[in-house]
Amino acid sequence: MFEILINQVRKCCPVNHFSRIINYRELLSELVKRDLKIKYRRSVLGVLWSILNPLLFMLITTMIFSTMFKNQIQNFPIYFLTGQIMYAFFAESTSMAQMGVLGNGSLIKKVYTPKYIFPLSKIIFSLVNTCYSLLAILIIFIIMGYSITLTALFFFIPILLLFIFSTGVGLFLSCMTVFYRDLLHIYSIILSLLSFFSATFYPIEIIPYPYRTFVEYNPVYVYIHYLRSLLIEGQFPDLTQNILAVAYSMVSLIIGFYIFNKNENKIVLHL
């Protein structure tokens, strides 16, 4: 019994899947390229829209909210952009991953490949878009004359941790949505609610304490706060924030792979 349990744990451990992901890296790369071509097909500006979208949204939001929060938020344009880009990455990557298996049902039935490659490709595609969007933050730093601290060089840490967290959530959603299609509608509602609990454009201090806890321990906010600490405050988050960020990522990834691996053989029957 104990040996069976150990084998199940080893089988579902994300580390054991890395070699398979590397073996299918060409397919993964082609899926990401396909999605990029589809998104920017017949677009004059192409990938520039990934930079312009957050910039334009930031300009509108700054005009509306910067006066309201001018005494509470330092460097509001950067504060907003970091929150918006990080939240958009999570929302886009997980919602696209949710359709990763369903949207490739015909291919999955014809060709054998690890099924988690499809939701994973959606999350990597979203990561590429996010990397373009991050250039918007650099542009604002230059235009506004903000000083770039040494800690800003570590901006990739919260993005990588959010990528890992989103991968776990995406695997869970892509698997469960095959069996329960109502999750498509339920998750869109959850994302709408989550946007208000991620403090993308308002200071967390305006929330009364009984409710502030929901924001402080919201995984998406933890990663947003991490990036803001590096870019705006010029320091690393405290030990508690680092532990939370890493724990959320690892737990999400392990659960995501476990659920997906446990149900992988049943997926084809429900496509």
Wavefront OBJ file of the C-alpha trace (Angstrom):
o trace
v 0.000 0.000 0.000
v 2.795 2.370 0.956
v 4.699 1.547 -2.252
v 1.609 2.249 -4.348
v 1.227 5.634 -2.673
v 4.892 6.464 -3.314
v 4.547 5.491 -6.979
v 1.483 7.696 -7.352
v 3.314 10.651 -5.830
v 6.308 10.134 -8.112
v 4.090 9.768 -11.132
v 2.286 13.044 -10.441
v 5.358 15.030 -9.393
v 5.910 17.925 -11.865
v 9.665 17.233 -11.980
v 8.993 13.871 -13.630
v 7.146 15.598 -16.477
v 9.937 18.040 -17.375
v 11.806 15.492 -19.508
v 8.619 14.752 -21.469
v 8.047 18.469 -21.987
v 11.600 18.798 -23.340
v 11.017 15.848 -25.691
v 7.930 17.592 -27.079
v 9.502 21.070 -27.157
v 9.164 21.327 -30.948
v 5.422 20.686 -30.795
v 5.146 23.118 -27.888
v 7.032 25.746 -29.882
v 4.820 25.264 -32.948
v 1.645 25.591 -30.879
v 2.882 28.865 -29.376
v 3.901 30.201 -32.806
v 0.493 29.241 -34.197
v -1.314 31.195 -31.485
v 0.930 34.226 -32.010
v 0.261 34.176 -35.757
v -3.487 33.875 -35.193
v -3.559 36.751 -32.703
v -1.618 39.206 -34.862
v -2.776 38.018 -38.295
v -3.731 40.936 -40.591
v -2.766 43.401 -37.869
v -0.720 46.377 -39.068
v 0.961 47.012 -35.710
v 1.269 43.345 -34.750
v 2.991 42.738 -31.417
v 3.111 46.493 -30.782
v -0.478 46.157 -29.579
v 0.834 44.203 -26.586
v 2.706 47.381 -25.628
v 0.080 49.921 -26.683
v -2.874 48.253 -24.946
v -1.543 48.587 -21.377
v -0.194 52.078 -22.151
v -3.531 53.371 -23.437
v -5.424 51.723 -20.584
v -2.926 53.257 -18.153
v -3.424 56.763 -19.584
v -7.194 56.560 -19.195
v -7.003 55.091 -15.697
v -4.387 57.627 -14.613
v -6.618 60.509 -15.676
v -9.506 59.086 -13.662
v -7.853 57.751 -10.513
v -4.481 59.493 -10.100
v -6.104 62.577 -8.563
v -8.202 60.448 -6.222
v -5.203 58.474 -4.959
v -2.423 61.041 -5.520
v -1.514 61.195 -1.823
v -1.674 57.428 -1.307
v 0.104 55.922 -4.323
v 3.682 56.661 -5.296
v 4.351 56.627 -9.064
v 0.741 55.816 -9.979
v 1.418 54.970 -13.680
v 3.946 52.280 -12.681
v 1.721 51.136 -9.806
v -1.190 50.642 -12.198
v 0.804 49.055 -15.015
v 2.398 46.449 -12.758
v -0.990 45.471 -11.362
v -2.748 45.457 -14.719
v -0.068 43.511 -16.603
v 0.329 40.860 -13.893
v -3.423 40.391 -13.489
v -3.923 40.296 -17.275
v -1.227 37.617 -17.526
v -2.954 35.415 -14.975
v -6.446 35.959 -16.400
v -5.426 35.442 -20.029
v -3.157 32.462 -19.435
v -5.577 30.500 -17.258
v -8.674 31.241 -19.342
v -6.849 30.208 -22.526
v -5.414 27.119 -20.832
v -8.937 26.215 -19.757
v -9.748 25.658 -23.444
v -6.379 24.079 -24.203
v -7.670 20.496 -24.250
v -11.183 21.155 -25.547
v -9.906 23.373 -28.350
v -7.509 20.692 -29.584
v -9.840 17.724 -29.193
v -9.563 16.542 -32.805
v -5.757 16.570 -32.676
v -5.662 14.798 -29.310
v -7.843 11.987 -30.700
v -5.592 11.446 -33.722
v -2.067 11.824 -32.356
v -0.627 10.641 -29.061
v 1.067 13.375 -27.101
v 1.035 14.380 -23.433
v -2.251 16.224 -23.194
v -0.921 18.842 -20.794
v 1.223 20.173 -23.667
v -1.853 21.987 -25.021
v -2.815 24.044 -21.945
v 0.893 24.620 -21.269
v 1.327 26.108 -24.752
v -1.441 28.621 -24.009
v 0.284 29.740 -20.814
v 3.642 30.126 -22.579
v 1.904 32.093 -25.340
v 0.476 34.428 -22.707
v 3.923 34.731 -21.106
v 5.359 35.903 -24.441
v 2.630 38.551 -24.700
v 3.374 39.642 -21.147
v 7.065 40.076 -21.951
v 6.095 42.498 -24.725
v 3.732 44.318 -22.364
v 6.525 44.762 -19.811
v 8.192 47.103 -22.297
v 5.361 49.530 -21.518
v 6.691 49.801 -17.951
v 10.192 50.560 -19.247
v 8.775 53.241 -21.539
v 6.993 54.934 -18.619
v 10.166 54.778 -16.499
v 12.039 56.610 -19.271
v 9.317 59.158 -20.104
v 8.532 60.032 -16.476
v 12.182 60.063 -15.458
v 11.726 57.540 -12.655
v 14.939 56.090 -11.255
v 15.515 52.392 -11.907
v 16.814 50.615 -8.815
v 19.022 47.528 -8.710
v 16.127 45.437 -7.422
v 14.296 46.114 -10.701
v 16.761 43.726 -12.350
v 15.019 40.900 -10.480
v 11.612 41.651 -12.049
v 11.591 38.161 -13.563
v 11.179 36.468 -10.152
v 7.485 37.340 -9.531
v 6.719 36.776 -13.215
v 8.266 33.307 -13.110
v 6.431 32.477 -9.883
v 3.141 33.684 -11.370
v 3.848 31.594 -14.480
v 4.264 28.492 -12.301
v 1.123 29.319 -10.314
v -0.862 29.913 -13.524
v 0.383 26.609 -14.948
v -1.054 24.727 -11.988
v -4.376 26.558 -12.205
v -4.458 26.142 -15.982
v -3.862 22.384 -15.816
v -6.606 21.991 -13.236
v -9.088 24.048 -15.265
v -8.273 22.436 -18.621
v -8.861 18.991 -17.136
v -11.998 19.736 -15.115
v -13.627 21.762 -17.913
v -13.614 18.659 -20.127
v -15.937 16.981 -17.618
v -17.843 20.054 -16.382
v -18.415 22.587 -19.177
v -20.188 24.991 -16.811
v -16.746 25.837 -15.441
v -16.226 28.034 -18.503
v -18.940 30.394 -17.270
v -18.140 30.011 -13.584
v -14.477 30.860 -14.072
v -15.234 34.011 -16.063
v -17.274 35.230 -13.085
v -14.452 34.312 -10.699
v -11.979 36.319 -12.796
v -14.269 39.345 -12.739
v -14.496 39.189 -8.953
v -10.781 38.517 -8.594
v -9.904 41.706 -10.456
v -11.465 43.746 -7.639
v -9.522 41.802 -4.995
v -6.133 42.262 -6.659
v -5.627 45.998 -5.971
v -4.581 46.703 -9.547
v -5.409 50.415 -9.427
v -6.227 51.289 -5.802
v -4.131 51.261 -2.608
v -4.813 48.306 -0.348
v -4.936 50.671 2.638
v -8.411 51.900 1.677
v -9.889 48.459 2.419
v -11.133 47.941 5.997
v -9.097 45.341 7.889
v -11.623 42.493 8.110
v -11.765 42.459 4.298
v -8.164 43.485 3.592
v -7.016 39.979 4.494
v -8.780 38.599 1.400
v -6.615 40.848 -0.752
v -3.367 40.357 1.166
v -3.584 36.568 0.822
v -4.918 36.610 -2.720
v -2.179 34.804 -4.710
v -2.426 37.199 -7.659
v -2.027 40.203 -5.358
v 0.995 38.563 -3.700
v 2.784 38.448 -7.072
v 1.647 41.968 -7.978
v 2.938 43.287 -4.655
v 6.214 41.421 -5.206
v 6.795 43.173 -8.543
v 5.799 46.571 -7.128
v 8.251 46.146 -4.275
v 11.064 45.542 -6.755
v 10.179 48.327 -9.195
v 8.676 51.072 -7.023
v 9.933 50.552 -3.478
v 13.392 49.399 -4.520
v 13.455 46.472 -2.115
v 12.597 42.794 -1.885
v 9.355 41.800 -0.124
v 9.661 40.529 3.424
v 10.175 36.859 4.275
v 6.440 36.195 4.692
v 5.673 37.481 1.196
v 8.481 35.399 -0.308
v 7.276 32.259 1.449
v 3.696 32.885 0.300
v 4.765 33.506 -3.298
v 6.834 30.325 -3.525
v 4.295 28.208 -1.606
v 1.370 29.286 -3.805
v 3.365 28.435 -6.936
v 4.565 25.026 -5.762
v 1.228 23.914 -4.296
v -0.654 25.039 -7.405
v 1.744 23.223 -9.746
v 1.667 19.985 -7.739
v -2.139 19.965 -7.470
v -2.526 20.879 -11.142
v -0.300 18.037 -12.332
v -1.866 15.604 -9.873
v -5.440 16.304 -11.010
v -4.480 16.315 -14.680
v -2.417 13.130 -14.450
v -5.144 11.332 -12.505
v -7.783 12.081 -15.161
v -5.652 12.154 -18.319
v -6.795 8.762 -19.619
v -10.468 9.694 -19.191
v -10.218 12.962 -21.121
v -10.429 11.435 -24.618
v -13.730 9.763 -23.739
v -15.344 13.147 -23.019
v -14.036 15.186 -25.959
l 1 2 3 4 5 6 7 8 9 10 11 12 13 14 15 16 17 18 19 20 21 22 23 24 25 26 27 28 29 30 31 32 33 34 35 36 37 38 39 40 41 42 43 44 45 46 47 48 49 50 51 52 53 54 55 56 57 58 59 60 61 62 63 64 65 66 67 68 69 70 71 72 73 74 75 76 77 78 79 80 81 82 83 84 85 86 87 88 89 90 91 92 93 94 95 96 97 98 99 100 101 102 103 104 105 106 107 108 109 110 111 112 113 114 115 116 117 118 119 120 121 122 123 124 125 126 127 128 129 130 131 132 133 134 135 136 137 138 139 140 141 142 143 144 145 146 147 148 149 150 151 152 153 154 155 156 157 158 159 160 161 162 163 164 165 166 167 168 169 170 171 172 173 174 175 176 177 178 179 180 181 182 183 184 185 186 187 188 189 190 191 192 193 194 195 196 197 198 199 200 201 202 203 204 205 206 207 208 209 210 211 212 213 214 215 216 217 218 219 220 221 222 223 224 225 226 227 228 229 230 231 232 233 234 235 236 237 238 239 240 241 242 243 244 245 246 247 248 249 250 251 252 253 254 255 256 257 258 259 260 261 262 263 264 265 266 267 268 269 270 271
